[in-house]
Amino acid sequence: MAVEFLKGHGTENDFVLLPDPDGVLDLTEARVRALCDRRRGLGADGVLRVVRPDFGPWFMDYRNADGSIAEMCGNGVRVFARYLVDAGLVPEGGFAVGTRAGERQVVTHPDGSVTVDMGRALVTGTGTATVGGSAFDGVAVDVGNPHLACVTGVPVAELDLEAPPGHDPAQFPHGVNVEFVNVLEEGALRMRVHERGVGETRSCGTGTVAAVASWLHGTGQRTGKATVDVPGGRVSVVVEEETATLTGPAVLLARGELDQVWWDAL
Ligand SMILES: N[C@@H](CCC[C@H](N)C(=O)O)C(=O)O
């Protein structure tokens, strides 16, 4: 059976979508790595498998480019929602998407943007990230997946994020996404990120929520909102006591069929 794919991105955090309503695709780590490879595959930061469970909403089976599984993807869930609407699987407006971090309510907007209720951004402590021998104080934030968000006076553009930033593996036994954040002005942040299982990406939705939560924590505030500029664009985040919302673009740009011989050989 032909394997259909789509390509999409949210603020240039890019994904291969694999519609698999009946959950029959054998999506191995090797296949995810090959799909995401930017030379021998389609190229992407991750894969979103689109599954319809027997009960509950459409489920986003998210995989990182290295084949690992993650709980949640804030940019991915917007692109996933855009796909469901464009494919006529749900009506435009508000609906739930299942993720490994739990159900997430999304609202698709006529201008193509999507708002996601990301759940609570839970500050779990503080930590330190290292880049090139320099230490950066950070705030550990659970957004369904783990983050260490470091607000710093060092311009983020100057950081070399080619190698994974160092972190305390005892604090993050399953790895961590690390954000570096500049405060441009009240309510306006700039961020770069090194994602667990991927490397530096042009954006990370859960990371932007962690960045705003970290900034608020550092200023003694529990709630607030900010725009977050990332290399791939801009998103808006609102942090409330019990939940946080993320709004940003979601783009689908291509669709096709995988070559069966290539797929079968993986
Ligand atoms: N890019 C995503 C986060 C994807 C998962 C992350 N790499 C992890 O392993 O937790 C986002 O937009 O949130």
The ligand as an SDF file (V2000), in Angstrom:
LIG
                    3D

 13 12  0  0  0  0  0  0  0  0999 V2000
    9.9680   20.9510   18.3210 N   0  0  0  0  0  0  0  0  0  0  0  0
    9.0350   20.5800   19.3190 C   0  0  0  0  0  0  0  0  0  0  0  0
    9.5720   19.7170   20.4360 C   0  0  0  0  0  0  0  0  0  0  0  0
    9.8830   18.3270   19.9300 C   0  0  0  0  0  0  0  0  0  0  0  0
   10.2570   17.3380   21.0100 C   0  0  0  0  0  0  0  0  0  0  0  0
   11.5700   17.6160   21.6490 C   0  0  0  0  0  0  0  0  0  0  0  0
   12.6790   17.5520   20.7290 N   0  0  0  0  0  0  0  0  0  0  0  0
   11.7640   16.6010   22.7920 C   0  0  0  0  0  0  0  0  0  0  0  0
   12.4830   15.5950   22.6120 O   0  0  0  0  0  0  0  0  0  0  0  0
   11.1760   16.8060   23.8430 O   0  0  0  0  0  0  0  0  0  0  0  0
    8.1510   21.7040   19.7630 C   0  0  0  0  0  0  0  0  0  0  0  0
    7.8130   22.5240   18.8850 O   0  0  0  0  0  0  0  0  0  0  0  0
    7.7120   21.7360   20.8980 O   0  0  0  0  0  0  0  0  0  0  0  0
  1  2  1  0
  2  3  1  0
  2 11  1  0
  3  4  1  0
  4  5  1  0
  5  6  1  0
  6  7  1  0
  6  8  1  0
  8  9  2  0
  8 10  1  0
 11 12  2  0
 11 13  1  0
M  END
$$$$
